[in-house]
Amino acid sequence: MNILAIGAHFDDVELGCGGALARHAANGDTVYVYVATVSGFSNQYDQSVRSSQVARAEADAAMEILGVHKMFCGEFKTLQIEFVDPLNIEILKLVQDLKIDMVYTHWVGDIHHDHLALSRASLHSCRHVPRLLMYRSNWYHSTVDFRGNFYVDITFHWDQKEKAILAHESEMERTGRKWVSFFRNEAENAGQRIGVKYAEVFEVVKWLQP
């Protein structure tokens, strides 16, 4: 199978579906990643928090850890993604050119502006892909509930996911490694529900059998 994971920023797919991607790669699937933004950003005082160059270098290291075949990078600015044709066309070209069978993308209920816009673009541009799952890549509350109803056992791939998250050293320095502890707890809780050590949970948009 040809897998495409779509993220707004470098680190989103690692947090949201990194374990599943590592499992796909280990099972012989071809895994691609598309990241829409350059991912550098500044704080509310216009002070640089992470440069785009550092974000890209960290993402390259993370992709290698997960076994990703190739990462494609958009040129959209962080916090400025909109549901517009240039974005839709970029995703649609990847889906068609790479003959994608399955997509992972942001949850449509995410409150992050970039995440929400990219989720809408994914639902539109991937409408002919047979399998589409949505993931969460942060811990912020929304006005709608994430309906996690599809589980992937990542017990043997949690270590890869954790190392891929830790590859984003600039974010680890900024957040004090809270992302690792949060998503480990999430994976343990999801795993308990299905009787394994670690799992990732997704919301199904569609799942067509071949």
N, C-alpha and C positions, 0 to 999 in steps of 0.2 A: 504493500500500500504506500501511496504517497501522502504524507502528512504535512499540513501547513498550520503552524502556530502563529497567531497574529497578536502583536502587542503594541501599545502606544509608545512605550519607553523601554530602553534597555533595562532589564530586570523584571519586567512584568510577566513574561512567559516562564521565567525561572521560578518565580513565586507562585504563579497560578497553575501551571501544568508541567513544571520541570520534571517531576517524577514520571509522569505519563510519557513525556517525550523520550526520556532515557530508556524506559521500557520498550517503546516503539523501536528505538534504534537497536537495542539489544536483540529484539525479535526479528531484525532484518528489514524493517520498514525504512523508507527514505524520508528523513525528517528535514523540513525546511522551516525557517523562521522569517517572518517579516516584521520589522520594527519601523513604525511610521515616522517618528520624530528623531531629531538629532540628539535629543535627551539632555543636553546641557540646560541648566536653569539657574536663576538668581532668586534671592529671597526678597522680602517686602521692602528691604532697604537698598535694593539694586546691587547687592553684593553677590558675586559668583559663588554658588554652592558646589557646583560640579560642572566642569567643562565638557563640551561635546566630545573632545578628543579622549579624555579620560573615560567617559562613559562608554565609548566605542571599544576602547582597548579592554576594559573590564568585561564587556559583553562578548568579545571574541574569545576570551579565556573561558567564560561560562559556557559558550556554545560547544567548545571542544570537550569540556567535561561531560556534557550531556550527550555527546555523540551526534550533534546536528550536522547534517550534510552541508548545508549552506545557509547563510543568513543574508537577507536582502534588507537594505536600509533606505528609508524614505528621507526626504529633506524638509519635512514639515517642522515648524518651530514648536517647542514645548509649550503647552497650554494654549495653542492656537489651532488645534485640529478642528475642522468643521466637516459636516456631512455634505461634501461637495464632489462634483464629478472628477476632479483630478485624483482624489483619494480613491473613489470607487473604481476608477479605471485602472489605477495602479494595482489594486487588489485583484480585480477581474483578470488582468493580464497574467498575473502570477498563477491564478487558479487554472486558467486555460493552458498556458505554456507549460506548466509543470504537471498537468493532468492530475490535479489534487483529488484524492478520494475522501479525505476527512480533514475537518478544520476545528481548531481550538481558538476561541476568541474571548474578548471581554464580555462580562455579564451586562445585559442591557439595562439593568437597574443600578449600575454603578454611579455614584454621585460625582466622581472625578470627570471633569469636562472632557478631557482627551479620551478617557476610557469609554465614556458614553458615545461620543461621536464615532469612535472606531468600531464599537459594537454595532451601531446602526449601519455603518458602511459595510461591515462584514456580512450582516444579515441580508443586505441588498446584493452585494457582489458575489456572495457564495450561495445564492439561492438554488443553484443547480448542483451543488456538491451534495452527495448522498448522505453524509454524516456531519453534523455540526453540533459541537458542545461549547457551552459558555463556562468560563472560570472566574473566580474572584482573585484579585491580586492585591487587595488591601483589607483593612479591618473596619472601615468607616460605615456608619449606619446609613441606610437608605429608607425611603418611604414605602418601599416594596420589599417583599421577602425573597431571598435567594432560595429557589426550590431545588436544592441539591438532590438529584434522583438517579445519578449514574456514578458508580464507584469504580475506581481503578486501584488495584492492589499495587502499591509501590514499595512494599517491604524491602525488596532487594535493590531498590534504587533510591531510597531516601538519602543515603550517603552522597550520591551524585548530586541530588537536588540541593542538599545543604552546602556542598562544596561550590556549586554553581552560584548560589546566593552569596556565599562568602567571597566569591571572586569579585563582587562589586564592593571593593574595599572602601571607596569614597562614601558609599551609602552606609556601610557598616560603621564607619567613623561618625557619620552624622546621626545615626539612629541608635547607636550603642548596641547593635546586634539584636534589637527587639524583633526584627522581622524573622530571624531564625527561630527564636523561642516561640513566637506566635504561630508560625506555620508548622512547627513541629507539633505543637499542641493540637492544631487543626488536623494534622495527619494522624495523630494518635486517636483522636476522638472519632474521626471518620473510620479508621481501622477497627475500632471497637464495635462499630455498628455492623460491620460485615465479617467480624471474626478474624482479622489479620492485625499485624503490628502497625503498619502505616498504610494510609490510603489517601487518594485525592478524590474529591467529589465535584461533580459538574452538573449543570442544568442542561437537559437535552432540548435542543431545538428540533432536531430530526435525526432518525437513525434508520436508514434503509438497509435491508439485507441485500447482499449481492445476488 
